[in-house]
Amino acid sequence: MSEVMEGGCHCGQVRYKISADPLWGGHCQCTNCQTFSGTGHASNLLVPLEAFEVTGDLSLYEHKTDAGNTTSRYTCSNCATPIYGVGSANTVVAVVRAGSLDDPSRFSPKATIYTDSALAWDHDNADLPTFPKMPQR
């Protein structure tokens, strides 16, 4: 394991530690991520939920995905910074927003997913593999 990663919200009320290497990191251009991020994509780290420790007052919002699963999204209850989410299809990982890391330069995207929903003005790294939907295991 590399060094523990830490992060939190804009106002400092929410803090977290990640004590395991990320399982994956990338950009998601699905319409949900566009809306929740307020831009063309979200940059996310997938980390083992058991290695993700969060403190502070969080707000919860749950919604159904295009695939019919439920996603629980957690934001700071004070400043509304998006922190992480957990999906009903994979309850053992936390999807952490890369921009909430104390050192976002540690984020290393591996791919861009849901490119069939990409907005014309949201250009990503052309060197990354792309997938029109979520890659199948």
C-alpha positions in Angstrom: 0.0 0.0 0.0 1.2 3.4 -0.8 0.8 6.3 1.6 -2.6 6.9 3.2 -4.7 9.4 1.2 -6.7 12.0 3.0 -9.3 14.5 1.9 -12.4 16.4 2.9 -14.8 19.1 2.0 -14.3 22.8 1.3 -15.3 24.1 4.7 -13.3 21.4 6.6 -16.3 19.9 8.5 -15.9 16.5 6.7 -12.6 14.6 6.7 -11.7 11.2 5.4 -8.8 8.8 5.2 -8.2 6.0 2.6 -5.9 3.3 4.0 -5.7 1.1 0.9 -4.6 1.6 -2.7 -7.5 2.6 -5.0 -9.0 -0.2 -6.9 -9.6 2.0 -10.0 -9.8 5.6 -10.9 -11.3 7.4 -13.9 -13.7 9.8 -15.4 -17.4 9.2 -15.7 -19.5 11.1 -18.3 -22.9 9.6 -17.5 -25.7 12.1 -17.2 -26.0 11.6 -13.4 -22.3 12.5 -12.9 -22.8 15.5 -15.2 -25.7 16.8 -13.1 -24.2 16.0 -9.7 -20.8 17.5 -10.6 -22.3 20.5 -12.5 -19.9 19.9 -15.4 -19.2 17.4 -18.1 -17.9 14.5 -16.0 -16.9 13.4 -12.5 -13.4 12.1 -11.6 -13.7 9.2 -9.2 -11.6 6.8 -7.2 -13.0 3.4 -6.3 -11.6 2.3 -2.9 -12.5 -0.6 -0.6 -15.3 0.6 1.7 -13.5 -1.1 4.7 -10.5 1.1 4.0 -12.5 4.4 3.9 -12.9 6.2 7.1 -15.0 9.4 7.1 -15.9 11.8 9.9 -18.2 14.8 10.0 -21.8 15.6 9.3 -22.9 14.3 5.9 -26.1 14.7 3.9 -27.4 11.7 2.0 -29.2 11.7 -1.4 -30.3 8.4 -2.9 -31.4 7.9 -6.6 -32.0 5.2 -9.1 -29.4 4.7 -11.8 -30.1 3.9 -15.5 -29.5 0.3 -14.7 -32.1 0.3 -11.9 -29.6 0.2 -9.0 -29.6 2.7 -6.1 -26.7 5.1 -5.6 -26.3 6.7 -2.2 -24.4 10.0 -2.5 -22.8 11.8 0.4 -22.0 15.5 0.6 -20.9 17.8 3.4 -24.1 19.0 5.2 -22.6 22.5 5.5 -20.9 23.3 2.2 -22.4 20.6 0.0 -19.0 19.4 -1.3 -19.5 16.0 -3.0 -17.4 13.4 -1.0 -18.4 9.9 -2.0 -21.0 7.4 -3.0 -22.0 3.8 -2.6 -24.0 1.8 -5.1 -26.4 -1.1 -4.4 -24.7 -3.1 -7.2 -21.3 -3.0 -5.5 -21.6 -2.3 -1.8 -18.0 -3.0 -0.9 -16.5 0.0 -2.6 -16.7 3.8 -2.0 -16.7 6.0 -5.0 -14.7 9.0 -3.8 -14.6 12.3 -5.7 -10.9 12.9 -6.7 -11.3 16.6 -6.3 -11.9 16.2 -2.6 -8.4 14.7 -2.0 -6.0 16.9 -0.1 -3.6 16.2 -2.9 -5.7 15.7 -6.1 -2.5 15.2 -8.1 -2.3 11.7 -6.6 -5.4 10.8 -8.7 -4.4 8.7 -11.7 -7.3 8.1 -14.2 -7.3 4.8 -16.0 -10.2 5.3 -18.4 -13.3 7.4 -19.3 -16.6 5.6 -19.0 -20.1 6.5 -20.4 -18.7 8.3 -23.3 -21.9 7.8 -25.2 -23.3 10.5 -22.9 -20.3 12.8 -23.4 -21.0 16.5 -24.0 -19.4 18.0 -27.1 -17.5 20.6 -25.0 -16.1 18.1 -22.5 -12.9 16.9 -24.0 -10.9 14.3 -22.0 -7.4 12.9 -22.2 -7.2 11.2 -25.6 -4.6 8.8 -24.3 -7.1 7.1 -21.9 -9.2 4.1 -23.0 -12.9 5.0 -23.4 -16.0 2.9 -22.9 -19.5 3.9 -24.2 -21.1 2.4 -21.0 -19.8 0.8 -17.8 -17.3 -1.9 -18.8 -18.5 -5.5 -18.0 -16.4 -7.6 -15.7 
